[in-house]
Amino acid sequence: MLPMWAIWLIASGVFFLGEIFTVSFLLFWPGVGAFLAFLTSLIAPGNIVAQVVVFVVSTILLVLFTKPLVNRLFKVKNDTSMNNSAVIGKKGIIVKAIDANNPIGQVKVNGELWSAIKDEKVKSINVGESVIIEKIDGVKLLVRKP
């Protein structure tokens, strides 16, 4: 049978290894708690109750007090503007033709590819032609010839 210090050290390693494969940053705290229990097992090898108490209390305290701090420190600000209506009125280039056989084509606007449908008045729009974006219809752009 393994000594308790080895069990706590293995448990700590398993928690830290599990943290590598998750994005929640939640398994880190029991890993630290298990490591503190490992240190306790070196100081008081026969006192399993003290080791378990150190593990449970330290894990709970770390989750309660340091997780909010870590979340605040490592918060990723997403300043990316998602204002899709900014493409309305812009010029684009057709990269996949829109005609009777292919009612949904593709247009490149501001370096981005969008699905596109044509104005009903237009019969077809060929590859390489310039278009004006009229509006956004779901995830497709409604385009017309200039």
C-alpha positions as CSV (number, residue, x, y, z in Angstrom):
1,M,0.0,0.0,0.0
2,L,1.2,3.5,-0.9
3,P,2.0,5.9,1.9
4,M,-0.3,8.9,2.3
5,W,2.3,11.4,1.2
6,A,2.5,9.5,-2.1
7,I,-1.3,9.4,-2.5
8,W,-1.5,13.2,-1.9
9,L,1.3,13.9,-4.3
10,I,-0.3,11.7,-7.0
11,A,-3.7,13.4,-6.4
12,S,-2.0,16.8,-6.8
13,G,-0.4,15.7,-10.0
14,V,-3.7,14.4,-11.4
15,F,-5.5,17.6,-10.6
16,F,-2.7,19.7,-12.2
17,L,-2.7,17.4,-15.2
18,G,-6.5,17.7,-15.5
19,E,-6.2,21.5,-15.3
20,I,-4.0,21.4,-18.4
21,F,-6.9,19.8,-20.4
22,T,-9.6,22.1,-19.1
23,V,-10.2,25.8,-19.6
24,S,-12.1,26.4,-16.4
25,F,-9.1,27.0,-14.1
26,L,-11.1,25.1,-11.4
27,L,-8.9,21.9,-11.0
28,F,-5.9,24.1,-10.1
29,W,-7.3,24.8,-6.6
30,P,-7.8,21.1,-5.5
31,G,-4.3,20.5,-6.9
32,V,-2.9,23.1,-4.5
33,G,-5.0,21.7,-1.7
34,A,-3.7,18.2,-2.4
35,F,-0.1,19.5,-2.4
36,L,-0.7,21.2,1.0
37,A,-2.1,17.9,2.3
38,F,1.0,16.2,0.9
39,L,3.2,18.7,3.0
40,T,0.9,18.0,6.0
41,S,1.5,14.3,5.6
42,L,5.2,14.8,5.8
43,I,4.8,16.8,9.0
44,A,2.1,14.6,10.6
45,P,2.4,11.2,8.8
46,G,-0.1,9.3,10.9
47,N,-2.8,12.0,11.1
48,I,-5.0,11.4,8.1
49,V,-7.9,13.5,9.5
50,A,-5.5,16.6,9.6
51,Q,-4.5,15.9,6.0
52,V,-8.1,15.7,4.8
53,V,-9.0,18.8,6.7
54,V,-6.0,20.7,5.2
55,F,-7.1,19.5,1.7
56,V,-10.8,20.4,2.1
57,V,-10.3,23.7,3.9
58,S,-7.5,25.0,1.7
59,T,-9.3,24.0,-1.5
60,I,-12.5,25.8,-0.3
61,L,-10.6,28.9,0.8
62,L,-8.6,29.0,-2.5
63,V,-11.8,28.7,-4.6
64,L,-13.6,31.3,-2.6
65,F,-10.9,33.9,-2.3
66,T,-8.5,33.6,-5.2
67,K,-10.7,32.5,-8.1
68,P,-12.4,35.9,-8.3
69,L,-9.0,37.6,-8.2
70,V,-7.7,35.3,-11.0
71,N,-10.8,35.9,-13.1
72,R,-10.3,39.7,-12.7
73,L,-6.6,39.5,-13.5
74,F,-6.9,37.3,-16.5
75,K,-10.1,38.6,-17.9
76,V,-9.9,38.8,-21.7
77,K,-11.4,42.0,-23.1
78,N,-13.1,41.5,-26.4
79,D,-13.0,44.9,-28.1
80,T,-13.9,43.4,-31.4
81,S,-16.8,45.3,-32.9
82,M,-19.5,43.1,-34.3
83,N,-21.3,45.9,-36.1
84,N,-22.2,44.0,-39.3
85,S,-24.3,46.8,-40.5
86,A,-21.1,48.7,-41.2
87,V,-20.8,46.8,-44.5
88,I,-24.1,48.2,-45.8
89,G,-23.4,50.7,-48.6
90,K,-19.9,49.3,-49.1
91,K,-18.5,48.0,-52.4
92,G,-17.7,44.3,-52.7
93,I,-16.3,42.0,-55.4
94,I,-18.2,38.8,-56.4
95,V,-16.0,35.7,-55.9
96,K,-18.8,33.2,-56.7
97,A,-21.4,34.1,-59.3
98,I,-25.0,34.6,-58.5
99,D,-27.5,33.6,-61.2
100,A,-30.6,31.5,-61.7
101,N,-28.6,28.2,-61.2
102,N,-26.7,29.6,-58.2
103,P,-29.0,31.8,-56.2
104,I,-26.5,32.1,-53.4
105,G,-23.0,33.4,-54.3
106,Q,-20.1,34.9,-52.4
107,V,-18.9,38.5,-52.1
108,K,-15.7,39.8,-50.6
109,V,-16.2,43.0,-48.5
110,N,-13.4,44.6,-46.4
111,G,-11.3,41.4,-46.8
112,E,-14.1,39.1,-45.5
113,L,-16.1,36.6,-47.5
114,W,-19.9,36.7,-47.1
115,S,-22.7,34.7,-48.7
116,A,-24.6,36.9,-51.0
117,I,-28.0,37.0,-52.7
118,K,-28.8,39.3,-55.6
119,D,-31.5,42.0,-55.9
120,E,-34.5,40.5,-57.7
121,K,-34.2,43.1,-60.5
122,V,-30.7,41.8,-61.5
123,K,-30.6,38.7,-63.6
124,S,-27.0,37.6,-62.8
125,I,-23.8,38.9,-61.3
126,N,-20.5,37.3,-62.5
127,V,-17.2,36.7,-60.8
128,G,-15.1,39.8,-60.5
129,E,-18.0,42.3,-60.8
130,S,-18.3,45.1,-58.3
131,V,-21.5,45.2,-56.2
132,I,-23.0,47.5,-53.6
133,I,-24.3,45.9,-50.3
134,E,-27.9,46.8,-49.9
135,K,-28.7,45.1,-46.6
136,I,-28.1,42.1,-44.4
137,D,-30.6,39.3,-44.7
138,G,-29.9,36.8,-41.9
139,V,-26.3,35.8,-42.6
140,K,-26.4,36.8,-46.3
141,L,-25.8,40.1,-47.9
142,L,-28.3,41.4,-50.4
143,V,-26.2,42.9,-53.2
144,R,-26.9,45.0,-56.4
145,K,-24.9,46.2,-59.3
146,P,-23.7,49.8,-59.0
